[in-house]
């Protein structure tokens, strides 16, 4: 379980494709932990709010909500009886707080730090102890309950980043930016050993279930397993040489050892080989584009921070697409055969191969790209100023003073539809390597933000800032469906399922609707599909829909 954006992600370690989001925080989340009982989760955010919610019901019913600090909560922990919570962070008047989860009454005072508290740990065996680590270089020791300040340990000479009691309660470990791990007696707080071996600050420590070993994560781009009895390193995991390879988080959960790097990638550590056995490379910025490769059963997603990720639909494995990749927000993605096509806000078009996970070439255009599409070996892109056609190795351009905002190409590659800020859909024919505008479709009362041809080529679906979804007859230009106006904000994406009968739409209202061309009065709706807005929808098959949005996630839906 980890924080991402305004959400808390609960993810199956054995099969990481199985995940769910808790998205009820109003602000960016910072930390979450299970109660030892397993029945509740406490999560916190940058506003100083702690929410306690149940794990039993699918809706994760809220038990309590407390404003505990005047600033971000950076860490929290539960007592072993699942009744008390201690938090640490940054506040206007205090840096920590101890309270009962049911009612919020105080159960002690977390005091005597002069700067924000980075880390909190509660001893899970009696007598209870609390250890906090701070940017004032100190580890403070509290006894109780009610918890009261007992003493201050000042071995560290830099920020204290992590304090963790061993599961049996016999040892406390603290880790700091001074590259040291310090061990203390779990009952008295007396220092017993110092572990040195990292060449960079240590940001996290996590105990093995038997309390005999310790996993550490460091800015020196390594994780280490320590034998606590001897103080010796058993295994060192070396990562790359980049800035993002700094290791910031660690978790020893049963037989799994995990670490998190600066880019948010989660590595599964294999002690036998001393190397990661698996790396999860999801998004940690909102997702802006989506494409499905039905032949290889893969999804490509692009995000605000220019990352393009390929996901294996069946296993959940993923990889970042490299090479000549865009350097700014991904505006559109499209897959046609083995070709991957991307457009971005850095005024570029990138073409890659779905078999190599690399972009092979990049071409500059006249303005930020707003959308791309491809079919039958032909690629089209819309920028804020023009429409581009890429065909047979040639690129042509036609000016578009109306302000393009979306683009689509027919399955046969002979026609292009461009949605404009002038509320119209501009239809172009493909004549050799050129585009010729032939007609416009007019019905929307707002900028046309999404267009898509049906797989059979007979219809065009469109969505707009006017919150409506229309379907047009391609041959005549007549509207054949115009009562799909249930979005309460801009429609950002439309997609046809493979049988050309159903249209899915996503909007900034956070909702997804599935419409039926043969039964226009019926609809399927998913309220709150993505917190912050749905940015893209794509069908895999007749019953499987994928969506992506501002909550940094890609979700799959079974549509019946």
PECORDA-V448755 format. One record per residue. SS is DSSP state (hx for helix, st for strand, lp for the rest). PSI is psi in whole degrees, 0 to 359 (none if undefined). Layout:
{{SS | PSI} {SS | PSI}}
This chain:
{{lp | 135} {st | 163} {st | 140} {st | 115} {lp | 226} {lp | 8} {st | 161} {st | 126} {st | 126} {st | 117} {st | 136} {lp | 121} {lp | 320} {lp | 319} {lp | 89} {lp | 351} {lp | 340} {lp | 114} {st | 161} {st | 160} {st | 136} {st | 116} {lp | 36} {lp | 359} {lp | 140} {lp | 348} {lp | 171} {lp | 130} {st | 157} {st | 327} {st | 152} {st | 144} {st | 143} {st | 143} {lp | 147} {lp | 331} {lp | 337} {lp | 356} {lp | 340} {st | 158} {st | 136} {st | 128} {st | 154} {st | 168} {st | 184} {lp | 347} {lp | 355} {lp | 13} {st | 137} {st | 126} {st | 135} {st | 122} {st | 154} {st | 155} {lp | 357} {lp | 311} {lp | 146} {lp | 328} {lp | 352} {lp | 66} {lp | 135} {st | 128} {st | 310} {st | 157} {st | 131} {st | 141} {st | 102} {lp | 335} {lp | 162} {lp | 359} {lp | 196} {lp | 137} {st | 120} {st | 339} {st | 157} {st | 161} {st | 155} {st | 151} {lp | 162} {lp | 340} {lp | 5} {lp | 29} {lp | 331} {st | 147} {st | 137} {st | 133} {st | 155} {st | 153} {st | 218} {lp | 124} {lp | 164} {lp | 325} {lp | 337} {lp | 162} {lp | 356} {st | 164} {st | 143} {st | 131} {st | 160} {st | 134} {lp | 332} {lp | 91} {lp | 329} {lp | 6} {lp | 146} {st | 143} {lp | 34} {st | 181} {lp | 127} {lp | 100} {lp | 183} {lp | 18} {lp | 144} {lp | 353} {lp | 175} {lp | 150} {st | 123} {st | 332} {st | 146} {st | 139} {st | 137} {st | 130} {lp | 129} {lp | 11} {lp | 153} {lp | 148} {lp | 141} {lp | 144} {st | 152} {st | 134} {st | 129} {st | 146} {st | 142} {st | 167} {lp | 358} {lp | 13} {lp | 7} {lp | 152} {st | 120} {st | 143} {st | 127} {st | 143} {st | 153} {lp | 208} {lp | 162} {lp | 144} {st | 129} {st | 146} {st | 132} {st | 312} {st | 174} {st | 128} {st | 128} {lp | 36} {lp | 320} {lp | 144} {lp | 4} {lp | 186} {lp | 139} {st | 119} {st | 335} {st | 132} {st | 132} {st | 124} {st | 144} {lp | 155} {lp | 326} {lp | 355} {lp | 2} {lp | 335} {st | 142} {st | 134} {st | 138} {st | 144} {st | 143} {st | 171} {lp | 355} {lp | 11} {lp | 6} {st | 152} {st | 125} {st | 136} {st | 142} {st | 157} {st | 130} {lp | 344} {lp | 321} {lp | 338} {lp | 8} {lp | 136} {st | 134} {st | 335} {st | 161} {st | 128} {st | 119} {st | 141} {lp | 336} {lp | 147} {lp | 8} {lp | 171} {lp | 144} {st | 122} {st | 341} {st | 145} {st | 148} {st | 136} {st | 149} {lp | 155} {lp | 332} {lp | 2} {lp | 14} {lp | 341} {st | 161} {st | 135} {st | 129} {st | 151} {st | 137} {st | 159} {lp | 351} {lp | 12} {lp | 31} {st | 158} {st | 147} {st | 145} {st | 126} {st | 141} {st | 114} {lp | 325} {lp | 321} {lp | 344} {lp | 15} {st | 152} {st | 129} {st | 315} {st | 139} {st | 128} {st | 117} {st | 133} {lp | 197} {lp | 195} {lp | 6} {lp | 166} {hx | 320} {hx | 347} {hx | 357} {lp | 135} {st | 122} {st | 338} {st | 153} {st | 151} {st | 126} {st | 102} {st | 103} {lp | 237} {lp | 1} {st | 135} {st | 122} {st | 149} {st | 157} {st | 132} {st | 182} {lp | 332} {lp | 356} {lp | 6} {lp | 137} {st | 121} {st | 135} {st | 118} {st | 131} {st | 105} {lp | 332} {lp | 321} {lp | 343} {lp | 20} {st | 159} {st | 136} {st | 344} {st | 144} {st | 126} {st | 124} {lp | 64} {lp | 186} {lp | 146} {lp | 15} {lp | 162} {lp | 144} {st | 133} {st | 348} {st | 154} {st | 140} {st | 147} {st | 132} {st | 96} {lp | 327} {lp | 316} {lp | 3} {lp | 59} {st | 158} {st | 140} {st | 129} {st | 142} {st | 147} {st | 176} {lp | 328} {lp | 22} {lp | 8} {lp | 131} {st | 126} {st | 136} {st | 130} {st | 134} {st | 118} {lp | 320} {lp | 322} {lp | 346} {lp | 355} {lp | 151} {st | 164} {st | 143} {st | 134} {lp | 124} {st | 214} {st | 220} {lp | 57} {lp | 155} {lp | 160} {lp | 10} {lp | 184} {lp | 132} {st | 120} {st | 333} {st | 148} {st | 146} {st | 143} {st | 130} {st | 105} {lp | 238} {lp | 8} {st | 133} {st | 129} {st | 132} {st | 146} {st | 147} {st | 170} {lp | 354} {lp | 23} {lp | 45} {st | 153} {st | 131} {st | 138} {st | 130} {st | 183} {st | 130} {lp | 348} {lp | 346} {lp | 351} {lp | 40} {st | 145} {st | 126} {st | 332} {st | 157} {st | 136} {st | 134} {st | 146} {lp | 183} {lp | 353} {lp | 170} {lp | 137} {st | 139} {st | 337} {st | 156} {st | 162} {st | 162} {st | 150} {st | 147} {lp | 34} {lp | 5} {st | 137} {st | 141} {st | 149} {st | 145} {st | 129} {st | 180} {lp | 343} {lp | 334} {st | 171} {st | 132} {st | 141} {st | 125} {st | 113} {st | 129} {lp | 34} {lp | 358} {st | 146} {st | 126} {st | 161} {st | 141} {st | 131} {st | 148} {lp | 91} {lp | 345} {lp | 352} {lp | 79} {st | 146} {st | 353} {st | 159} {st | 150} {st | 153} {st | 144} {lp | 155} {lp | 331} {lp | 357} {lp | 13} {lp | 350} {st | 147} {st | 135} {st | 131} {st | 120} {st | 135} {st | 161} {lp | 351} {lp | 12} {lp | 9} {st | 159} {st | 120} {st | 124} {st | 128} {st | 145} {st | 148} {st | 112} {st | 98} {lp | 240} {lp | 18} {st | 162} {st | 133} {st | 121} {st | 131} {st | 329} {st | 171} {st | 149} {st | 125} {st | 118} {lp | 327} {lp | 152} {lp | 19} {lp | 168} {lp | 137} {st | 107} {st | 351} {st | 133} {st | 149} {st | 133} {st | 145} {lp | 151} {lp | 329} {lp | 357} {lp | 5} {lp | 336} {st | 163} {st | 129} {st | 145} {st | 150} {st | 157} {st | 170} {lp | 345} {lp | 4} {lp | 6} {lp | 153} {st | 126} {st | 154} {st | 132} {st | 144} {st | 123} {lp | 321} {lp | 317} {lp | 340} {lp | 6} {lp | 149} {st | 126} {st | 350} {st | 121} {st | 16} {st | 19} {st | 74} {lp | 43} {lp | 352} {lp | 147} {lp | 6} {lp | 183} {lp | 134} {st | 122} {st | 336} {st | 144} {st | 150} {st | 141} {st | 143} {lp | 164} {lp | 337} {lp | 5} {lp | 22} {lp | 331} {st | 146} {st | 131} {st | 141} {st | 143} {st | 151} {st | 170} {lp | 349} {lp | 4} {lp | 5} {lp | 154} {st | 136} {st | 143} {st | 120} {st | 152} {st | 118} {lp | 332} {lp | 351} {lp | 75} {lp | 344} {lp | 354} {lp | 155} {st | 154} {st | 134} {st | 141} {st | 105} {lp | 138} {lp | 37} {lp | 320} {lp | 121} {lp | 128} {lp | 349} {lp | 147} {st | 123} {st | 339} {st | 144} {st | 144} {st | 141} {st | 141} {st | 312} {st | 191} {lp | 336} {lp | 3} {st | 119} {st | 136} {st | 147} {st | 159} {st | 155} {st | 198} {lp | 353} {lp | 15} {lp | 15} {lp | 155} {st | 129} {st | 148} {st | 143} {st | 137} {st | 111} {lp | 119} {lp | none}}
